[in-house]
């Protein structure tokens, strides 16, 4: 499973969230889409890594702009903060 978070600009309401969710959900291989309106984050779950141009095209089709991919630290198993260096 691959989880990737993108930053989307221009969303202002629930209709925006619905539009982005619907369009990104149509991309082949996508199994889940979670949109956070407040931050503009769109988290996409897929079985394998997706071509980011396909996600960008879906966001554009919905009427919004993909500002980039958000780099998140991988969560280390058994770690409370993801760094693996907890005391």
DRENPA-470589 format. One record per residue (C-alpha): z, y, x. Coordinates in steps of 0.5 Angstrom, whole numbers, padded with zeros to 4 digits, always signed. Example, Ala and Ser with C-alpha at 12.3 -4.5 7.8 and 13.67 -1.06 7.14 Angstrom:
+0016-0009+0025;+0014-0002+0027;
END
This chain:
+0000+0000+0000;-0002+0007+0002;+0002+0013+0000;-0001+0020+0002;+0001+0027+0000;-0004+0033-0001;-0003+0040-0002;-0007+0043-0008;-0007+0050-0009;-0009+0054-0016;-0005+0049-0021;+0000+0053-0026;+0001+0049-0032;+0002+0042-0035;-0006+0042-0037;-0007+0043-0029;-0003+0037-0027;-0006+0033-0033;-0013+0035-0030;-0012+0033-0023;-0008+0027-0025;-0014+0025-0029;-0019+0026-0024;-0016+0024-0018;-0014+0017-0022;-0021+0016-0023;-0022+0015-0015;-0024+0008-0013;-0018+0005-0010;-0013+0009-0013;-0007+0006-0016;-0002+0012-0018;-0002+0019-0018;+0004+0024-0018;+0003+0031-0018;+0009+0036-0017;+0007+0043-0020;+0013+0047-0017;+0010+0045-0010;+0003+0044-0011;+0004+0037-0008;+0000+0031-0010;+0002+0024-0008;-0003+0019-0008;-0002+0011-0008;-0007+0006-0006;-0008-0001-0004;-0012+0002+0003;-0013+0008+0006;-0018+0013+0002;-0023+0017+0004;-0020+0024+0004;-0027+0027+0002;-0027+0023-0005;-0020+0026-0006;-0022+0033-0005;-0028+0032-0009;-0024+0030-0015;-0019+0036-0014;-0025+0040-0014;-0028+0037-0020;-0021+0038-0024;-0022+0046-0022;-0017+0046-0016;-0017+0047-0008;-0015+0042-0004;-0011+0046+0002;-0010+0040+0006;-0006+0033+0007;+0002+0034+0008;+0004+0030+0014;+0011+0026+0012;+0015+0022+0017;+0015+0015+0016;+0021+0012+0013;+0024+0007+0018;+0027+0001+0014;+0035+0001+0014;+0035+0009+0016;+0038+0014+0012;+0034+0020+0014;+0027+0016+0017;+0029+0018+0024;+0032+0011+0026;+0037+0014+0030;+0043+0015+0025;+0050+0014+0027;
END
